[in-house]
Amino acid sequence: MRALTLTRRGVLGAAFAAAVAGCGPVADPLTGGASASTPLNIGVIRSRKGVFTAEGGRFEQALRASLLYSTNYTGLIGSRTIMVTWMDDRSDPDRAAAAAEELNRRGIRLIAGGTTSASALRIAAVAERNRAVFLANAPDDRLTGLNRYTFRTGRQTYQDLAAARTLIPAGARVVVYGPDNTAARVLGAAGTVRDPAWIARTRPDVLFLDWPVPNRRLMRGVPAGLPIVAVLGARSTWPAFPPSLVGSMRFATGYVDRAVGGALYNVLRNRVWAGRTDTGHVEGFTAGQLMVEAMQIAPDDPDAMVTFLEGLRFGGIKGELEIRATDHALLQSMYQASLTWTGASGALTAVTTATLTPDRTAPP
């Protein structure tokens, strides 16, 4: 475990202050003495078209904000300009892999993105083959410990489920309603069902809703008053929860707006649509932070970037984050939350009810 001892904004701020004072660009040893005309090239692969356009858009928006903030709004590290090559995978893993290969042909060895599991796994394979650092956005557990060059910028599925487990009373009989047996294993559930007619027959004390996207039709058969636990995703999915069940539901989540405050949250909030942060935003902001940190230390050496990032602890939107050195899992706080109807229009609002420290949800 290693904390960041080099202060990002201190180093960059010194360079910026010197330039403003009339001293011109600073010859920063962290950039390897490269010419000021030599850009620092990074690549981002996200979805601008396709099913995951909204998630990709949030990731991009927050990453742009983070790169600005992390360089004191100069876009420079030392005297070198950060140049971003944006690639669109159109929510297609084949396009994602092709984009990663194109970035390699352009000599880019620091990449972020991978909105979906399929895309992220394909990018990770290309990155490993070409010795490029990949900061993955997707929550797929398989990305943890996948290879030397793949790191996370957000929570993974196990952390979602471990957070959900804290909402289930000891000894309760849990039944998973959904398609994935992973949830049953992590939660210690008695079984899974996909037909709502079978829920009452399994006699659960708690029902865990595991459908990837909530669906009112799927939930019509849920017995009234049955305690329900689920993972809360993007704001756009909330209206799919039936109003009659929202009051009996408790949620685990990696992030909802106003789960945390502080200076970094305010930076992000001031640069997102309508000032409402959402899933995808925190991952994008973290990706930008890690890119700037890695480029300060080893701008042209991906293996040195890996060494630097492993075990790194740093302050992020959600507080202190740690990259576990052994497998590159991102250890972070998780949250318990509830949904409430507020205002005359009956808008849904997420309210965090508890913060879970990183050790309570760390992957095994």
C-alpha positions in Angstrom: 0.0 0.0 0.0 1.6 3.3 -1.1 0.1 6.8 -0.8 0.8 9.4 -3.4 3.7 11.5 -2.1 4.0 13.7 -5.1 1.3 16.4 -5.1 -0.3 16.6 -8.5 -1.6 20.1 -8.3 1.6 21.3 -6.5 3.8 20.2 -9.4 1.5 21.3 -12.1 0.7 24.5 -10.3 4.4 25.4 -10.0 4.8 25.1 -13.7 1.7 27.2 -14.4 2.7 29.9 -11.9 6.2 30.1 -13.4 4.7 30.6 -16.9 2.3 33.3 -15.7 5.2 35.1 -14.0 7.0 35.3 -17.3 9.5 32.6 -16.9 8.1 30.6 -19.8 7.6 26.8 -19.9 9.2 24.9 -17.0 11.6 22.1 -17.9 9.9 19.5 -15.8 11.9 16.4 -14.9 8.7 14.4 -14.7 8.2 14.7 -18.5 11.6 13.2 -19.2 13.0 16.5 -20.6 10.9 16.1 -23.7 10.4 19.1 -26.0 7.4 21.3 -25.3 6.2 20.5 -28.8 6.0 16.8 -28.0 2.4 16.1 -26.9 1.4 13.6 -24.3 -1.0 11.3 -26.3 -3.7 9.4 -24.6 -6.7 7.5 -26.0 -10.3 7.1 -24.9 -12.7 4.5 -26.2 -16.3 5.1 -25.3 -19.8 4.7 -26.8 -21.1 7.8 -28.7 -23.7 5.7 -30.6 -25.6 2.5 -29.7 -27.2 1.1 -26.6 -24.8 2.6 -24.1 -24.5 6.1 -25.6 -25.7 7.8 -22.4 -23.2 5.9 -20.1 -20.4 6.6 -22.6 -21.4 10.3 -22.7 -21.3 10.6 -18.9 -17.9 9.0 -18.8 -16.5 11.3 -21.4 -17.9 14.4 -19.8 -16.4 13.7 -16.4 -13.1 12.6 -17.9 -12.8 16.0 -19.7 -13.6 17.8 -16.5 -11.0 15.7 -14.6 -8.2 16.4 -17.1 -8.9 20.1 -16.8 -9.0 20.1 -13.1 -6.0 17.9 -12.6 -3.8 20.2 -14.7 -5.0 23.4 -13.1 -7.1 24.1 -16.2 -4.0 24.3 -18.5 -4.2 21.0 -20.3 -0.4 20.7 -19.6 1.9 18.5 -17.7 5.1 20.4 -17.2 5.4 22.1 -20.7 3.8 19.3 -22.7 0.2 19.4 -23.9 -2.2 16.5 -23.3 -3.6 15.3 -26.6 -6.7 13.1 -26.4 -7.7 10.8 -29.3 -11.4 10.0 -28.9 -12.7 6.7 -30.3 -16.3 5.6 -30.6 -17.0 1.8 -30.3 -20.8 2.3 -31.0 -21.5 -0.2 -28.2 -19.9 -2.9 -30.3 -17.0 -5.0 -28.9 -15.5 -5.6 -32.3 -15.3 -1.9 -32.9 -13.8 -1.4 -29.4 -11.0 -3.9 -30.3 -10.4 -2.2 -33.6 -10.2 1.2 -31.9 -7.6 -0.2 -29.5 -5.6 -1.5 -32.4 -5.8 1.9 -34.1 -4.6 3.6 -31.0 -1.6 1.2 -30.9 -0.8 2.0 -34.5 -0.7 5.7 -33.5 1.8 4.9 -30.7 -0.7 5.6 -27.8 0.1 3.5 -24.7 -2.4 5.0 -22.2 -6.1 4.2 -22.8 -9.3 4.6 -20.8 -12.8 3.5 -21.5 -14.6 0.2 -22.2 -18.2 1.0 -21.4 -19.5 -2.6 -21.6 -18.0 -5.8 -20.3 -17.6 -7.2 -23.8 -15.8 -4.1 -25.0 -13.6 -3.7 -22.0 -12.4 -7.4 -22.2 -11.5 -7.0 -25.8 -9.6 -3.7 -25.2 -7.8 -5.3 -22.3 -6.5 -8.1 -24.5 -5.3 -5.7 -27.1 -3.7 -3.5 -24.5 -1.8 -6.4 -22.9 -0.5 -7.6 -26.3 0.8 -4.1 -27.1 2.0 -3.1 -23.6 -0.5 -0.3 -23.1 -2.0 0.7 -19.8 -5.8 0.3 -19.9 -8.1 2.0 -17.3 -11.3 0.1 -17.6 -14.7 1.4 -16.9 -16.9 -1.7 -17.0 -17.8 -3.5 -13.7 -17.1 -7.0 -15.0 -15.3 -9.0 -12.2 -13.2 -10.7 -14.9 -11.2 -7.5 -15.4 -9.8 -7.7 -11.9 -6.4 -9.4 -12.1 -6.9 -10.0 -15.8 -3.4 -8.9 -16.8 -0.5 -6.6 -15.8 -1.8 -3.6 -17.8 -5.5 -3.5 -16.9 -6.7 -1.3 -14.0 -10.2 -0.2 -12.9 -11.7 3.3 -12.7 -14.8 2.2 -10.8 -16.5 -0.5 -8.7 -17.0 -4.0 -9.9 -19.9 -6.4 -9.7 -18.6 -8.1 -6.6 -18.5 -4.8 -4.7 -22.2 -4.2 -5.7 -23.2 -7.6 -4.4 -21.1 -7.3 -1.2 -22.8 -4.0 -0.5 -26.2 -5.6 -1.1 -25.3 -8.3 1.4 -25.0 -5.7 4.1 -28.8 -5.0 3.7 -29.8 -8.6 4.3 -30.4 -9.6 8.0 -28.4 -12.5 9.3 -30.1 -15.8 8.8 -32.6 -14.4 6.4 -33.7 -16.7 3.5 -32.7 -14.9 0.3 -34.0 -15.7 -3.1 -32.6 -14.1 -6.2 -35.0 -12.9 -8.9 -33.0 -12.7 -12.1 -30.7 -14.4 -14.5 -27.3 -14.5 -12.8 -26.2 -17.2 -10.5 -23.3 -15.0 -9.3 -25.6 -13.0 -7.1 -26.9 -16.2 -5.5 -23.4 -17.3 -4.7 -22.2 -14.0 -3.2 -25.4 -13.4 -1.2 -25.6 -17.0 0.0 -29.1 -17.2 -1.5 -31.3 -20.3 -1.3 -31.9 -20.2 -5.0 -32.9 -18.2 -8.1 -36.2 -17.7 -9.9 -37.1 -16.1 -13.2 -40.8 -16.5 -13.1 -42.6 -14.2 -10.6 -45.2 -16.9 -10.0 -42.5 -18.9 -8.3 -41.4 -16.2 -5.8 -44.1 -16.9 -3.3 -43.5 -20.7 -3.5 -39.8 -20.3 -2.5 -40.9 -18.5 0.7 -38.1 -15.9 0.9 -37.5 -13.5 3.7 -35.8 -11.2 1.3 -35.9 -11.0 -2.5 -32.9 -9.8 -4.4 -33.8 -8.2 -7.7 -31.0 -9.1 -10.1 -32.5 -8.1 -13.5 -29.9 -6.0 -15.4 -32.5 -3.3 -16.0 -35.6 -2.9 -13.7 -38.8 -3.8 -15.5 -42.3 -3.1 -14.1 -43.8 -6.1 -16.1 -41.3 -8.5 -14.5 -42.1 -7.2 -11.0 -45.9 -7.5 -11.2 -45.9 -10.9 -9.5 -43.7 -9.8 -6.5 -45.8 -10.3 -3.3 -46.8 -7.0 -1.7 -44.8 -6.2 1.4 -41.9 -8.6 0.6 -38.6 -6.8 1.5 -36.6 -6.3 -1.7 -32.9 -5.5 -2.1 -31.4 -4.4 -5.4 -28.4 -2.6 -6.9 -29.3 1.0 -7.9 -27.9 2.0 -11.3 -28.2 5.1 -13.5 -30.9 7.6 -12.8 -32.6 6.8 -16.1 -33.5 3.3 -14.8 -35.2 4.5 -11.6 -38.7 5.1 -13.0 -38.9 1.4 -14.0 -39.3 0.4 -10.4 -43.1 0.1 -9.6 -44.3 2.9 -7.3 -46.1 0.3 -5.1 -42.8 -1.5 -4.4 -40.3 1.4 -4.0 -41.2 1.9 -0.3 -40.2 -1.7 0.5 -37.0 -1.6 -1.5 -33.5 -1.1 -0.2 -30.6 -0.4 -2.5 -26.8 -0.9 -2.7 -25.0 1.4 -5.0 -21.5 2.5 -6.0 -22.6 6.1 -6.4 -25.6 8.4 -6.5 -25.6 12.2 -6.6 -24.8 13.8 -3.3 -23.5 10.6 -1.8 -20.4 12.6 -0.9 -19.5 16.2 -0.9 -16.3 18.2 -1.0 -14.2 20.1 -3.5 -13.9 17.4 -6.1 -17.6 16.7 -6.1 -18.3 20.4 -6.6 -15.8 20.5 -9.5 -17.7 17.6 -11.2 -21.2 18.9 -10.4 -20.4 22.3 -12.0 -19.5 20.6 -15.2 -22.3 18.0 -15.7 -25.7 18.3 -17.2 -28.1 20.2 -14.9 -25.6 19.8 -12.1 -26.7 16.2 -11.4 -24.0 13.7 -11.2 -24.7 10.0 -12.1 -23.1 6.6 -12.7 -20.4 6.9 -15.3 -19.4 10.4 -14.0 -17.3 9.2 -11.1 -15.6 6.6 -13.2 -14.7 9.2 -15.9 -13.3 11.6 -13.3 -11.2 8.9 -11.7 -9.8 7.9 -15.1 -8.7 11.5 -15.8 -7.0 11.7 -12.4 -5.1 8.4 -13.0 -4.0 9.5 -16.5 -2.5 12.7 -15.2 -0.8 11.0 -12.3 0.7 8.3 -14.4 1.9 10.8 -17.1 3.6 12.9 -14.5 5.7 9.9 -13.4 6.4 8.1 -16.6 4.8 9.8 -19.6 6.4 7.5 -22.2 6.9 4.2 -20.3 3.8 2.0 -19.8 5.7 -0.5 -17.6 6.8 2.3 -15.3 3.2 3.6 -15.2 2.1 0.1 -14.1 4.6 0.1 -11.3 3.6 3.6 -10.1 -0.2 2.8 -10.2 0.1 -0.5 -8.3 -0.7 0.2 -4.6 -1.5 3.8 -5.2 -3.8 5.6 -2.8 -5.3 8.9 -3.8 -8.3 11.2 -3.1 -11.2 10.9 -5.5 -14.8 11.9 -5.8 -15.8 9.2 -3.3 -13.0 9.9 -0.9 -9.8 7.8 -0.5 -9.3 5.2 -3.2 -6.7 2.5 -3.4 -5.5 0.4 -6.3 -4.8 -3.0 -4.9 -1.3 -3.9 -6.1 -2.0 -7.7 -6.4 -4.9 -7.5 -8.9 -5.6 -3.8 -9.6 -9.0 -3.9 -8.0 -10.1 -0.4 -7.0 -10.9 -0.4 -3.3 -13.5 2.3 -2.5 -16.5 3.2 -0.4 -19.9 1.8 -1.3 -23.4 3.0 -0.2 -26.8 1.9 1.1 -29.6 4.0 -0.4 -33.3 4.3 -0.8 -35.6 5.9 -3.4 -38.2 8.5 -2.4 -40.9 10.4 -4.3 -40.4 14.1 -3.9 -42.1 17.3 -5.1 -45.4 17.9 -6.7 -44.4 16.0 -9.9 -43.5 12.9 -7.9 -39.8 12.8 -9.0 -37.7 10.0 -7.7 -34.7 11.0 -5.5 -32.0 8.7 -4.2 -31.0 9.2 -0.6 -27.9 7.5 0.8 -28.6 5.9 4.2 -25.2 4.5 5.1 -21.6 4.5 3.8 -19.7 1.3 3.7 -15.9 1.5 4.1 -13.8 -0.2 1.4 -12.8 -3.2 3.6 -16.5 -4.2 3.9 -16.9 -4.8 0.2 -13.4 -5.6 -1.0 -13.2 -8.4 -3.6 -11.6 -11.6 -2.3 
